[in-house]
Amino acid sequence: MIDDISFSGATFIGDFRNVEDLHVGSSFPLRIEQSGRSLYEGRGTLVRIEDRLDGQRLAFSFNDGAVDLVRMQQRNTIASVRSRIANLRESDNTEVPAAYRALCADAVAFLNQMKAELDEAAAFATPAEEKLILEDCALQMRERWAAILRRGNAFYRDLSTDRSVITAAKIYTERTITPILVAEDTWRRAYEKPLGYPGDYLAMDAIYANETRGRTLFEKFLHQLVQHTGRGLVSRMRKIEAILAEGQRASTISEPFRAMSIGCGPAREIVNRLNIANVGTQQVFTLIDQDEDALALATSRCRSAIARAARGDDVIGYNSSFMDVLRKRTMFFQLPLQNLVYSVGVFDYLSEKLSRSLVRRLAKLLKPGGRLVVANLNASEHGMMWQTAALLDWELYYRDSAEMLAMADGLDDIEPSVETDALGMVEFLILRKTA
């Protein structure tokens, strides 16, 4: 078995004890295969032998000089694809309920029907005609696509404890619906997760922007679906923006209104506040995010808005994770106490235990009268559960109002409440520090 390969050589692991004349300096014919198909043929010189419990590890240098690793990788891919096609069997979907397969079939039929119509019109439609067509698409999206989303959410909500069925359904969804959606950039980014985590700041920023995007008319329609799917995220942002405005209005002129965002992402709500707040108390925002590029984008936009307004507002950024907040003696506990601490994209990923711990730590950052606001997606029928989990391989914790309140159990000097966003898709735990 091949263990490692480079431009100049390769290592193999196996039981080679019966090979004659196996000693360092010997030259041997080498053949590297994938599924019985040759990727490399030549000769190599044995340069190292390592004995292992399960056999030996042999290191060879290539006698013919450096190999083309890029071409070898391409041949490996082709060989793998050919092998999978040759051994393709009818999928066993017996664990996927018939009703769910029907849901996926309806979704695929709708998307393919829209693609056929839009591709036909795209060849000659003017920009003005494209706009009218996309308005027609938006109506279909709000009716037919929304109905598909409700069915998917109901399925996931009803069977959320049956992991084997959910897993089978997820695999089935990714083979049927997802390949159509990822033709559009934001869907693809959310699914492929190029930064290594779901819901990265660029995907969120694309949803918040509320713009027409796409190279083709069909891609523009798919981006409309992104906006419809993520409308709860926009509603969540607007809710926080309103809470920021309320907090500033309630603050005294004698000291700044201080707000801290945990997992700030692009921090659109803060940028919006800085762009429109030209009167009132000075604002000081502290941004925390584990992604250095997300933090750089957010702080840059905030500073540009601060410079334009010239009100004396300020922004401070810390490249840290929520786990840093949980640790004692971090710089966060050396900062001035805050009027508002909030998180809109972290708790959806945290278990109950971690959520409770983080709430307790964040509550310590509040000044008397200050508020901690935690946002979390819920499992409502028109929410995001099916889209994230099944379509995008994006696992989250969905919580109702009782589960949100449970995060604050046992906290002293705290007045808890829960509010829901205007669309009924996001729960907000609001903890007011009374003393």
KOLBA-572948 format. One record per residue (C-alpha): residue in three letters; x, y, z. Coordinates in steps of 0.5 Angstrom, whole numbers, padded with zeros to 4 digits, always signed. Layout:
% KOLBA-572948
ALAXYZ...
***
This chain:
% KOLBA-572948
MET+0000+0000+0000ILE+0003+0007-0002ASP+0004+0011+0004ASP+0007+0018+0002ILE+0009+0021-0005SER+0013+0027-0007PHE+0016+0029-0014SER+0023+0025-0012GLY+0020+0019-0009ALA+0015+0015-0005THR+0014+0010+0001PHE+0010+0004+0001ILE+0007+0000+0007GLY+0006-0008+0007ASP+0009-0015+0009PHE+0016-0015+0004ARG+0020-0020+0008ASN+0019-0025+0003VAL+0022-0021-0003GLU+0029-0023-0005ASP+0035-0018-0005LEU+0031-0013-0001HIS+0037-0008+0002VAL+0038-0001+0001GLY+0041+0001-0005SER+0037-0004-0009SER+0034-0002-0016PHE+0027-0005-0017PRO+0021-0004-0022LEU+0015+0000-0019ARG+0008+0001-0021ILE+0003+0005-0017GLU-0004+0003-0019GLN-0011+0006-0017SER-0017+0001-0018GLY-0012-0003-0023ARG-0010+0002-0027SER-0003+0005-0028LEU-0001+0012-0025TYR+0006+0011-0025GLU+0011+0006-0028GLY+0019+0006-0028ARG+0024+0004-0023GLY+0026+0006-0016THR+0032+0005-0011LEU+0031+0003-0004VAL+0034+0008+0000ARG+0031+0006+0007ILE+0027+0000+0011GLU+0023+0001+0017ASP+0021-0005+0021ARG+0014-0004+0024LEU+0009-0009+0028ASP+0005-0010+0022GLY+0010-0011+0017GLN+0015-0006+0014ARG+0016+0001+0011LEU+0020+0002+0005ALA+0022+0009+0002PHE+0024+0009-0006SER+0027+0015-0010PHE+0025+0015-0017ASN+0031+0013-0022ASP+0028+0017-0028GLY+0028+0024-0024ALA+0022+0028-0021VAL+0015+0026-0023ASP+0009+0030-0025LEU+0005+0030-0019VAL-0001+0034-0022ARG-0002+0029-0028MET-0001+0023-0023GLN-0007+0026-0019GLN-0011+0027-0025ARG-0010+0020-0027ASN-0012+0018-0020THR-0018+0022-0020ILE-0020+0019-0027ALA-0019+0012-0025SER-0023+0013-0018VAL-0029+0016-0023ARG-0028+0010-0028SER-0028+0005-0022ARG-0034+0008-0018ILE-0038+0008-0025ALA-0036+0001-0027ASN-0039-0001-0020LEU-0045+0003-0020ARG-0051+0000-0017GLU-0058+0002-0016SER-0058+0006-0009ASP-0062+0003-0003ASN-0066+0008-0001THR-0071+0004+0003GLU-0069+0008+0010VAL-0072+0014+0006PRO-0079+0015+0007ALA-0083+0015+0001ALA-0086+0022+0003TYR-0079+0025+0003ARG-0077+0022-0004ALA-0083+0025-0006LEU-0081+0032-0003CYS-0075+0031-0006ALA-0078+0030-0013ASP-0082+0036-0013ALA-0076+0040-0011VAL-0072+0038-0017ALA-0078+0038-0022PHE-0079+0045-0019LEU-0072+0047-0020ASN-0071+0044-0027GLN-0078+0047-0029MET-0075+0054-0027LYS-0068+0053-0030ALA-0071+0051-0037GLU-0076+0057-0037LEU-0070+0062-0035ASP-0065+0059-0040GLU-0070+0060-0046ALA-0071+0067-0044ALA-0064+0069-0042ALA-0061+0068-0049PHE-0065+0075-0051ALA-0068+0078-0045THR-0066+0085-0044PRO-0064+0088-0037ALA-0071+0091-0036GLU-0074+0084-0038GLU-0070+0080-0034LYS-0072+0084-0028LEU-0079+0083-0030ILE-0078+0076-0030LEU-0075+0075-0023GLU-0081+0079-0020ASP-0085+0073-0023CYS-0080+0068-0020ALA-0080+0071-0013LEU-0088+0070-0013GLN-0087+0063-0015MET-0081+0062-0010ARG-0086+0065-0004GLU-0091+0060-0006ARG-0088+0054-0009TRP-0081+0054-0006ALA-0084+0056+0001ALA-0089+0050+0001ILE-0083+0045-0001LEU-0079+0048+0005ARG-0085+0047+0010ARG-0085+0040+0008GLY-0078+0039+0009ASN-0078+0042+0016ALA-0084+0038+0018PHE-0080+0032+0016TYR-0074+0034+0020ARG-0078+0036+0026ASP-0082+0030+0027LEU-0076+0025+0025SER-0070+0029+0029THR-0069+0023+0034ASP-0069+0018+0029ARG-0062+0019+0027SER-0061+0013+0022VAL-0067+0016+0018ILE-0065+0023+0018THR-0058+0021+0016ALA-0061+0017+0010ALA-0065+0023+0008LYS-0059+0027+0008ILE-0055+0023+0003TYR-0061+0023-0001THR-0062+0030-0001GLU-0055+0032-0003ARG-0055+0027-0009THR-0062+0030-0012ILE-0063+0037-0010THR-0056+0040-0007PRO-0053+0039-0014ILE-0058+0044-0017LEU-0057+0049-0012VAL-0050+0049-0012ALA-0049+0052-0019GLU-0050+0059-0015ASP-0044+0062-0011THR-0047+0063-0005TRP-0051+0056-0004ARG-0044+0053-0006ARG-0040+0057-0001ALA-0045+0055+0004TYR-0045+0047+0002GLU-0037+0047+0001LYS-0035+0051+0007PRO-0028+0054+0004LEU-0026+0057+0010GLY-0027+0050+0014TYR-0033+0052+0018PRO-0041+0053+0016GLY-0044+0060+0015ASP-0038+0064+0014TYR-0038+0071+0014LEU-0038+0072+0006ALA-0044+0067+0006MET-0047+0071+0011ASP-0045+0078+0008ALA-0048+0076+0001ILE-0055+0074+0005TYR-0055+0081+0008ALA-0053+0085+0002ASN-0060+0083-0001GLU-0057+0084-0008THR-0059+0081-0015ARG-0053+0076-0016GLY-0051+0071-0021ARG-0048+0070-0028THR-0054+0067-0031LEU-0062+0068-0030PHE-0062+0062-0027GLU-0057+0063-0022LYS-0060+0070-0020PHE-0066+0066-0019LEU-0062+0061-0015HIS-0060+0067-0011GLN-0067+0069-0010LEU-0068+0062-0006VAL-0062+0064-0002GLN-0065+0070+0000HIS-0071+0067+0002THR-0068+0061+0006GLY-0064+0066+0010ARG-0069+0072+0011GLY-0069+0070+0018LEU-0062+0071+0019VAL-0064+0078+0016SER-0069+0079+0021ARG-0064+0077+0026MET-0060+0083+0024ARG-0065+0088+0024LYS-0067+0086+0031ILE-0060+0087+0034GLU-0060+0093+0030ALA-0066+0096+0034ILE-0064+0093+0040LEU-0057+0097+0039ALA-0061+0104+0037GLU-0066+0103+0044GLY-0059+0102+0048GLN-0056+0108+0045ARG-0062+0112+0046ALA-0063+0110+0054SER-0056+0111+0055THR-0053+0118+0059ILE-0049+0123+0055SER-0044+0123+0061GLU-0041+0116+0058PRO-0041+0112+0052PHE-0046+0107+0050ARG-0041+0100+0050ALA-0043+0094+0046MET-0040+0088+0045SER-0041+0083+0039ILE-0039+0075+0040GLY-0038+0072+0033CYS-0039+0079+0030GLY-0038+0076+0023PRO-0039+0082+0018ALA-0042+0086+0023ARG-0047+0089+0019GLU-0052+0091+0024ILE-0046+0096+0027VAL-0044+0099+0021ASN-0052+0100+0019ARG-0052+0104+0026LEU-0046+0108+0025ASN-0048+0110+0018ILE-0055+0113+0021ALA-0053+0115+0028ASN-0051+0122+0028VAL-0054+0124+0035GLY-0054+0122+0042THR-0049+0118+0046GLN-0042+0116+0043GLN-0042+0109+0041VAL-0036+0104+0043PHE-0036+0097+0040THR-0032+0091+0041LEU-0032+0086+0036ILE-0030+0079+0037ASP-0029+0074+0032GLN-0025+0067+0031ASP-0024+0069+0023GLU-0018+0074+0022ASP-0021+0076+0015ALA-0028+0077+0018LEU-0026+0081+0024ALA-0021+0085+0019LEU-0027+0087+0014ALA-0032+0088+0020THR-0027+0093+0023SER-0025+0096+0016ARG-0033+0098+0015CYS-0034+0100+0022ARG-0028+0105+0022SER-0030+0108+0015ALA-0037+0109+0018ILE-0034+0113+0024ALA-0030+0117+0020ARG-0035+0119+0015ALA-0040+0121+0021ALA-0034+0124+0025ARG-0038+0123+0032GLY-0032+0121+0036ASP-0035+0113+0036ASP-0030+0108+0036VAL-0029+0100+0035ILE-0024+0095+0038GLY-0023+0088+0035TYR-0020+0082+0038ASN-0019+0076+0034SER-0021+0071+0039SER-0026+0065+0039PHE-0032+0064+0044MET-0027+0059+0048ASP-0023+0065+0050VAL-0028+0068+0053LEU-0030+0062+0057ARG-0022+0062+0060LYS-0021+0066+0066ARG-0016+0072+0066THR-0017+0074+0059MET-0017+0081+0056PHE-0025+0081+0056PHE-0025+0082+0063GLN-0020+0088+0063LEU-0025+0092+0059PRO-0030+0097+0061LEU-0037+0093+0063GLN-0042+0093+0057ASN-0049+0096+0056LEU-0050+0091+0051VAL-0047+0084+0050TYR-0050+0080+0044SER-0049+0074+0040VAL-0053+0072+0033GLY-0049+0067+0030VAL-0045+0063+0036PHE-0050+0059+0040ASP-0053+0056+0034TYR-0047+0051+0034LEU-0046+0050+0042SER-0049+0044+0046GLU-0053+0046+0052LYS-0048+0045+0057LEU-0043+0050+0053SER-0049+0055+0052ARG-0050+0055+0059SER-0043+0056+0061LEU-0042+0062+0056VAL-0048+0065+0058ARG-0045+0066+0065ARG-0039+0068+0063LEU-0042+0074+0058ALA-0047+0076+0064LYS-0040+0078+0068LEU-0039+0083+0063LEU-0045+0087+0064LYS-0046+0094+0068PRO-0052+0094+0072GLY-0058+0095+0068GLY-0054+0092+0062ARG-0057+0087+0057LEU-0054+0080+0054VAL-0058+0078+0048VAL-0057+0071+0045ALA-0060+0069+0038ASN-0062+0062+0036LEU-0066+0059+0030ASN-0072+0056+0032ALA-0075+0050+0029SER-0081+0053+0026GLU-0085+0050+0020HIS-0082+0056+0016GLY-0075+0056+0019MET-0068+0054+0016MET-0068+0047+0019TRP-0069+0043+0013GLN-0065+0048+0009THR-0059+0048+0013ALA-0059+0040+0015ALA-0061+0037+0009LEU-0059+0041+0003LEU-0052+0044+0006ASP-0050+0039+0011TRP-0050+0045+0016GLU-0052+0042+0023LEU-0054+0047+0028TYR-0058+0047+0035TYR-0065+0049+0034ARG-0068+0052+0041ASP-0075+0054+0043SER-0077+0059+0048ALA-0076+0054+0054GLU-0070+0052+0052MET-0067+0059+0051LEU-0069+0061+0058ALA-0066+0055+0061MET-0059+0058+0059ALA-0060+0063+0065ASP-0062+0058+0070GLY-0059+0059+0077LEU-0056+0066+0075ASP-0057+0072+0080ASP-0059+0079+0079ILE-0061+0077+0072GLU-0068+0079+0069PRO-0069+0074+0064SER-0074+0074+0058VAL-0075+0071+0051GLU-0077+0075+0045THR-0078+0072+0037ASP-0077+0076+0031ALA-0082+0078+0027LEU-0082+0072+0022GLY-0082+0067+0028MET-0076+0064+0026VAL-0071+0066+0031GLU-0071+0066+0039PHE-0068+0072+0043LEU-0066+0071+0050ILE-0065+0077+0053LEU-0062+0078+0060ARG-0062+0084+0064LYS-0057+0085+0070THR-0061+0088+0075ALA-0055+0090+0080
***
